[in-house]
Amino acid sequence: MPGTAVDLTVPSLADLHRRRSEKWALHDEDVLSLTVAEMDFPIAHPIREALFAAIDRNDLGYALARTPTLTGALVGFVGRRLDWAVDPEQVTVVPDVMVGLIELCRAIAAPGQAVAFATPAYPPFFAELQGAGFRLFTVDLDAQGRIELGALDSVLSRGVAAFVLTNPHNPTGHVATREELALLAERCAAAETWVLADEVHAPMVLPGADHTPWLEVSDAAREYGIALTSASKAFNLAALKTAFIVTAGDRSREIVSRLTAQHDHASLLGMIAAELAFTEGDTWLDAVVGQLQLNRTQLAADLAAQLPEVHWIPPQATYLAWLDCTRLGLGDEPESAFLTQGRVALGRGLDYGQPGAGTSVSTSQRVQNTSAMPSAGWPSPSSANRSAPLLLVLRRRVDPDSRIAVVFAR
Ligand SMILES: Cc1ncc(COP(=O)(O)O)c(C=O)c1O
C-alpha cells in the first residue's frame, strides 16, 4: 500500500504449496486453492517478531487464565476500531470461536434442545452443533442477505435455546444495520432465546459499511447476548488458537462462569500474537482492508467483463463473495468443473446449507488483471501465478436455481 511499509506480496504458487495448512496441503501443485477462509498475505511484522522472540526464549508453555495486557489490548482494539466498549472483567479466553460457541451452547441448552442460525452459514455450524447434540433450526436469509423476521419468528416459536448470529455474515459479507440487529434482539429477548454473536469478521468491515457490535445494539441485546471474537480471521492467525468470549451483564457472565476453564487449551503463542495484533496491527489491517476493497472493485469489473451471467452482491465485510452462478449451467456442484477445468479449488456451496448449495472459494492472491477470470468462464491455471487477493465462493441454489459465491481474500 502506498505510504506504508506493509508488504502484502503473496508468495508464488509453488511457495504457497509448501505451506502445510489444509488450504494448501490438500491439492495438486498446479491448483490455486481458494477453499478455506484464510488469507495468504504475509502476517503483520510486529506479530512475526513477537512470535520469533517467544521461540527464542523457548516460551512455549501454558498460558495464564488472565493476562491483563492481552485483555487490555483487546479492549483497546475493539474500542478504537469498532466503537465497542468492553469491560476487561467480562473477557474470557477460549481456544477458538467454535469451541467458545459449542461450550456456550452446552451451558445454555440441554441436549436435544434447539440451536438456530441463518443460512447460508459457515459450514462447521452444521456439523459441530449437531455433533454436540443439539437440534438445528435454520432461517434462510433474504435476497439482500438479511434475516427475514417472519421466518425468524416461526423458528423462535418452536423453542430455540440459542441463536448463533454471524455478524458480519459468512459467506455473504452482509453487515447488518443497527436497526436490523435491534429487531433481532427484541424478537430473541421476547422468546428468551440467547444470541451468541460470532463477530470474528468484524475487523474486516470494508469502507461503506458500519458494523454494530452485538453488545452495543440495545439493552435487549446485552441482556440476552454473548459475543465471540478473535484476531484469527483479520490477522490470519487461525493456527494459533486464541479467541475471546465477551459479556456485558451479570446473567451472561454467570453463564460463562459455568464453562470449564479453557485457557489451558488455548495457545500461549496465540495470546502473544493476538496482543501484538491488537496493539500494533492497525497499519497492517488498514492495508489489508484497503487491498480487499481494491479486490472487491476488481472482482466486480472482472465479473462484469467476463462472467456477466454471474449475479453478485458485493460484500460489505470480509474477503468473501457469494456469486450466483445459476446461469453458468455448471450443475449443482460447480466446484468440480472449476477444479478439473480451471485448476482452481473452490469450496462446496452446498456445505453452507440448502440455500447456498454450490461452491466456496478463498484466495489470497491479488487480482491484477481480468485474465484471472478467462472469457471462457473458467479461472485459468496460468492465472494462479499472478499474485492477487481474491477469494471465491461458488454456490448454487438447488432450488430452483444455482449460484456461485466468490470470496476474495489474498
Ligand atoms: C463466521 C466464522 N466463525 C468462526 C470461524 C472459525 O473461527 P475459529 O478458528 O476461531 O474457530 C470462522 C472461520 O472462518 C468463521 O468464518
The ligand as an SDF file (V2000), in Angstrom:
LIG
                    3D

 16 16  0  0  0  0  0  0  0  0999 V2000
  -18.1160  -16.9800   10.9130 C   0  0  0  0  0  0  0  0  0  0  0  0
  -16.9580  -17.7720   11.4130 C   0  0  0  0  0  0  0  0  0  0  0  0
  -16.9640  -18.2190   12.6710 N   0  0  0  0  0  0  0  0  0  0  0  0
  -15.9470  -18.9280   13.1730 C   0  0  0  0  0  0  0  0  0  0  0  0
  -14.8510  -19.2200   12.3930 C   0  0  0  0  0  0  0  0  0  0  0  0
  -13.7790  -20.0390   12.9690 C   0  0  0  0  0  0  0  0  0  0  0  0
  -13.0920  -19.3290   13.9270 O   0  0  0  0  0  0  0  0  0  0  0  0
  -12.1210  -20.1360   14.8920 P   0  0  0  0  0  0  0  0  0  0  0  0
  -10.9870  -20.6430   14.0490 O   0  0  0  0  0  0  0  0  0  0  0  0
  -11.6970  -19.1130   15.8870 O   0  0  0  0  0  0  0  0  0  0  0  0
  -12.9360  -21.2310   15.4900 O   0  0  0  0  0  0  0  0  0  0  0  0
  -14.7920  -18.7800   11.0720 C   0  0  0  0  0  0  0  0  0  0  0  0
  -13.6670  -19.1090   10.2130 C   0  0  0  0  0  0  0  0  0  0  0  0
  -13.6400  -18.8550    9.0510 O   0  0  0  0  0  0  0  0  0  0  0  0
  -15.8730  -18.0330   10.5740 C   0  0  0  0  0  0  0  0  0  0  0  0
  -15.8730  -17.5820    9.3140 O   0  0  0  0  0  0  0  0  0  0  0  0
  1  2  1  0
  2  3  1  0
  2 15  2  0
  3  4  2  0
  4  5  1  0
  5  6  1  0
  5 12  2  0
  6  7  1  0
  7  8  1  0
  8  9  2  0
  8 10  1  0
  8 11  1  0
 12 13  1  0
 12 15  1  0
 13 14  2  0
 15 16  1  0
M  END
$$$$
